[in-house]
Amino acid sequence: SPATGLEMVKYTDTQIVSLIIEEYSGQKGLLLSPLVKGRKGHYRDLFENLVRKGFQQVRVDGQVLDLATITPLDRYKSHFIELVVDKIVPDKKSEKRLQESVASALHHGKGSLALLLVDGGEVRHFSKNLMCPQSGLSFSEPAPHTFSFNSPQGACPHCKGLGMISRADISKIIPDMSISIAKGGIKPVGDMRNTYVFRQLEGIAKKYDFSVHDPVKDIPEEALNLILYGSDELIRVSAASSDKNGYSSSQMVSFGGVIAMIEKTEDEGDDLTQRRSRFVEEVVCPVCNGSRLKAESLNFKIDNLDISQVSAMEMDALHQWICSLEGKLAKREALIARDVLKELKDRSSFLIEVGLEYLSLDRSTRSLSGGESQRIRLATQIGSKLVNVLYILDEPSIGLHQRDNMKLIDSLKKLRDEGNSIMVVEHDQEMITSADWLIDMGPGAGDKGGKVLFSGEPSKIAAMSEAEAGAIGSYTLDYLKGIRSLEVPAEKRKGNGKFLELKGASGNNLKQINVRIPLGCFVGVSGVSGSGKSSLINETLMPILSKHFYRSLQNPLPYESIEGLENIDKLIEIDQSPIGRTPRSNPATYTNVFADIRKLFGETQDAKIRGFKPGRFSFNIKGGRCEECKGAGVQVVEMNFLPSVNVTCKTCNGKRYTPDT
């Protein structure tokens, strides 16, 4: 129970009757049915309905009252109302009457009742649902959706199961205290003087004796608090224009505050929500502390751990905890949990086998690398126990440290041994040499590739002489045989003597670390999977630099300070996201080479005769492109319940342009 910490219990009708007779035999008491718990209202209709049903008394806010003389309650106060079902003196002789009274009390109390002892005023609660025996707090029976943040029955009502909430960020609302309101010092208001909000700010300025042309830092604290947080205090706001005699009207209004303006736009349409996002920050929900679940869900515990604590465990710790539960459960509980525990042990061990022992179950999927996502899918397939399946994997070792490589390879072999076929596209040497069969493509890339250079068991490569391997013309075989190798430069670049120094980085699993990064040289960041490389570089350093140079809205993970920003003047992020902004983008358009190519074609004699300009040779705009496929070269055929299919355009045969072009 969150109220008392006691274990919550539930009873059957028979158990309730037996307990009352056993523990309160011979004592006068009232059987009560809870009707209203802490709700406002006068409840006149409720009382009249109870009188019609033949009941005589109710207990209101701890006081027993006669229904015949009761008056309506204060509608603006919260009340607790219980129906007096029967007056009892429990003993064995009156057991039958007690059974009937208990059944009636449970019916009217929707599964709950209370026994109030006349002498001493002790109250004992009973329920057919889970209930705290001391406070009477009750929960519904737990179900899978009770522990799901995707369900209204389990999600935290404050953050809607997200674990994070949006909160106005003062540093984004007022990024520069030296700028005046008139020049846009309060960003959500801007510098638009012909708005009603701006006139309200002018009214505040007049009342508190400052000017909208003063720097924000010079505004009195009381006035700035009013501007940000609002107040019921009335201010005089002048009309936007004067009448023909030069007089302007005014009205007394209260100002709700800039922060309230921002928060009001949350549910008001995409454009407003997008504008609002510029001035808010994502913070951990203060109600659920990021667990994403409501308080009731977190009060169900196994081995003193709630589901959010279990989900936050790293996989190897979780596996050990699951294995330890068998010895901690009572005989009946162990029998019920046997099959579930076996499934949990198997699935957690599969994830450990593919090198994901450092992941926790509550890790966001957006933060997973491509290789981690593939290995999670692989672990799922190992657990499915399918046979006669062909599995195709595309570089599953991406992001995996060499230390964990053999775990991944052993998992693939395990999947193979269950009667499946595994095909892996891979560059990793250990993966190549561990394969049962190797198909090597080449010899080069693009037009220089497309041939099978070697097909056979990797052991045959080991048996080849260097001359035999070299004659095949395969880069892969050359590196495996040692004919080619990566030359490590004898002399390293020393850099320009300048540094970026990040202090106190503590996001995710970073341990308050200080990092000194030399500039003007090639810096590598290494470590086993899950050691904090991405947390340090992608989630701490890069957002700091993006915010500094480009006023990015992404907040970095926690850190104390950074030095050396003056030593760089630009940040460029190169990642694996798709290039270009449209499906028609390609390397030529992305690198702007295509602009020069279009100019070149526009200078040809045929183009000048026809009056074709460089724009004619763009497949993104009307004119020279094929309008049947809109310059894509392919047409999308919708397949309803199946994935869409791209087919070559019949009009331009995939060339993207009209015949004249």
VOTI-411306 format. One record per residue (C-alpha): x, y, z; residue in one letter. Coordinates in steps of 0.2 Angstrom, whole numbers, plus 5000, padded with zeros to 4 digits. Layout:
% VOTI-411306
XYZA...
***
This chain:
% VOTI-411306
500050005000S500750174996P499850245011A500550135024T501750015016G500749865022L500449715010E498749735001M497549595004V495849544997K494549425004Y493049324999T491249345007D491549195017T493249255023Q492549425028I491149345039V492349225047S493649365051L492249475059I491649345070I493349285075E494149455079E492549555084Y491449435092S490249515105G490749695100Q489449815094K489849885076G489149965060L489349885043L489750025031L489750035012S490950165004P489850274992L490850434990V492750454992K493350634993G492250714980R491350884980K489450904980G487850924990H487250744987Y485450784990R484850654976D485950524983L485150535001F483450544994E483750384984N484450294999L482850335009V481750264995R482750104997K482350095015G484050145023F484050245038Q485850315042Q487450365033V489150415039R489750585032V491550645035D491650525051G489950575058Q488450455058V486850555053L485050505051D484350515033L482750575039A483450735045T485050755035I485250925025T486150945009P488050955011L489251105007D489451074988R491151154987Y491951045000K492550864997S491650735007H491750555012F490050465013I489750285019E488050195020L487650115036V487049945030V486749855047D487049875066K487849705071I488549615087V489449475078P489449295085D489149115079K487249125082K487049285070S488149215056E486749195044K486149375046R487949435045L488149345029Q486649435021E487249605028S489049575022V488349535004A487249685004S488749795010A489849724997L488549754984H488249934988H490149974991G490649894974K491649754982G492149854998S491549875016L492149935032A491749885050L491550035063L491649985081L490450085092V491650075107D493350155103G492950205085G494150075077E493850055058V494249895049R494249885030H493849735019F493749715001S493549584987K494849684977N496649724983L496549844998M497549915012C496849835028P497249995038Q496850145026S495550065015G496450114999L495949994986S496649944968F495849854954S496449684950E498149694941P498149644922A499549664909P498849834904H499149894922T500949884918F500949964901S501350144898F500450134881N498750094890S497750224899P497550094913Q499450094916G500150264910A500550404921C499150534919P500350684920H501550634906C500350524896K501550374898G503050474890L504050494905G504550674900M503550834900I503750994891S504151144902R504451324897A506351364897D506751544903I508451544894S507551514877K506151644881I507451774886I509051714877P509951894879D509552004894M510352154886S509052164873I507452264875S505652204874I505452324859A506852234850K506252054853G507152024870G505651914875I505651794860K503851724860P503251904859V504451954846G504652144841D502852154833M502152314841R500452304834N499852154844T498752154859Y500052064869V501352204866F500152334872R499852234887Q501752234890L501752424888E500352434901G501452334913I502952454909A501952604913K501252534929K503052484935Y503952634928D505052564915F505152564896S504952424883V506552504876H507552464892D508652304892P507652154900V509052154914K508452324919D506652274921I506052274940P506052094946E504152104951E503752164934A504752034925L503951894936N502251964930L502751964912I503351784913L502051704925Y500551814925G499451884939S497651924943D498252104945E497352224934L498352334921I497752474910R497952424891V497652564878S496752534862A497752514846A497152674838S496352844843S494652904838D494453054826K494653174840N496353104845G495653014861Y496052834864S495052714875S495852594887S495252444898Q495852354914M496352174911V497452044919S498951974910F499151784910G500951774907G502151734893V502351554900I500551524900A500351584882M501651454877I500851314887E499151354880K499751314862T500151134866E498451074860D498051204847E498651144830G500351094822D500951274818D500751344836L501451184843T502951194832Q503151384838R502951324856R504351194854S505651334852R505351394870F505151234880V506351094886E506050914889E506150864908V505850714918V504050694923C503950754942P502450634945V503150464939C505050514939N505250454922G504450284925S503050324913R501850224924L500450284937K500850264955A499650114957E500650014944S502250044954L501549984970N501549804964F503249734968K504149574966I505649544978D505449724983N505649794965L504349874955D504249854936I505150014932S506649964943Q506649794934V506549874917S508049994922A509249844925M510549804913E510249634904M511649534913D510949604931A509149564925L509649384920H510449354937Q508949424946W507749314937I508749164940C508849204959S506949224960L506649034960E507349024977G506449164984K504649124979L503449024990A503048844983K501348904976R502049064969E503548964961A502248844953L501248984945I502849074939A503848924933R503448944914D503549134914V505249124923L505949004910K505349114896E506149264904L507749174907K507849114889D507549284882R508749374893S510049254889S509849264871F510049454872L511649424882I512249304869E512149424855V513249554865G511849664872L512149624891E512449814894Y510649864887L509149894899S507449854894L506850034896D508150094883R507350204870S507350124852T507850294845R509550284854S509950104847L511250094833S510849994817G511949844824G511049844841E509349844832S509849694821Q510549604836R508849624846I507949554831R509149414830L508849374849A506949374845T507249254831Q508249134842I506849134855G505549094842S506348924839K505848924820L506648804808V506948794789N507048984788V508349084778L508949234788Y509849374779I510849504790L511649664784D513249704794E512549654811P514349684819S514049874816I514449964833G514949794841L516649794849H517849654844Q517749584862R515949544859D516149484841N516149294845M514549304855K513649364840L514449234829I514049094842D512249154841S512149144822L512848964824K511548924836K510148984825L510948884811R511048724822D509148734825E508948694806G509048874798N510148954784S511049114788I511649234775M512749384781V513349534772V514949574781E516649654781H517249584798D518749464797Q518149354811E516349344804M517149294787I518249164793T516949094804S515749064790A515348884783D515448954765W516049114758L515549214743I516649354738D516149484726M517149604716G518449644710P518049834712G516449934715A515149994703G515549944685D517149864691K516149744702G514749624699G515749464698K515949314710V517849294713L517749154726F516449034732S516948904744G517448854762E518548994770P519748854775S520248844757K520949014757I522048974772A522748824761A523048944746M524849014742S524949194741E525249184723A523649084720E522649204731A523449354722G522949284705A521049294710I521149484711G520049494727S520449624739Y519649524753T520749374750L522249484748D521949554766Y521549384773L523149314766K524149464772G524649514754I523849684758R523849774774S523349944782L524950044784E525050134801V525850304798P527550314807A527250494811E525650554819K524950734816R525250834831K523750954829G523651134831N524051144849G522251194853K520951094863F519151074867L518951034886E517350954892L517150944911K515950854922G514950744909A513750634918S512350594906G511750404905N513250304911N514550434911L515450454928K515650644929Q517150634917I518350764910N518850754892V520250854883R520050834864I521550894853P521051004838L521850994820G522050804820C521150644818F520350594835V519650414838G518450374852V518450194856S517750074869G516649914871V514849924866S513850024879G515350104887S514750284884G515550334867K513850394859S513350474876S514950574876L515050634858I513350624850N512250664865E513350784875T514750864865L513750884848M512250964856P513351084865I514151144849L512551144840S511751254853K513251374853H513451394834F511651364827Y510551394843R509951214841S508451164852L509250994857Q509850994875N511450904879P511550774892L512150844909P513850924910Y514751054921E515751164908S516651174892I518151274887E518951304870G517351344859L518351494853E519551374844N518251324831I516951414821D515851284813K515151114816L514650984803I513850824807E514050674795I512950534799D512050394791Q510350484788S509750494769P510450634759I509350754750G507650814754R506650724740T506550544734P507350614717R508950674726S510550584722N512350614725P512450734710A511050844716T511650834735Y513450894730T512851024718N513850944704V512250934695F512051124694A513651134684D513150984673I511451074669R512451234664K513551134653L512051064644F511251234643G512851294634E512651164620T512251224602Q510651114602D510051184618A510351364612K509351334596I507851264606R508051404619G508351284633F509051354649K509951254663P508251234672G507651134657R508850994662F508250984680S507150834684F506450924699N505451054690I504251064675K504951094658G506150964653G505650824665R504550674661C502850734668E502150554669E503450504683C503750684688K505650664685G505750504696A506150384682G504950264691V503150254695Q502450194712V501050054710V499950044726E499649864731M498349894745N498749774758F500549734751L502049854750P502049974736S503049924720V504150044710N504150004691V505150094677T504150234669C503450174652K503550354645T505350394648C506050214651N506850274667G507750424659K506750554669R506750674654Y505650714639T506350654622P506850834617D507750864633T
***
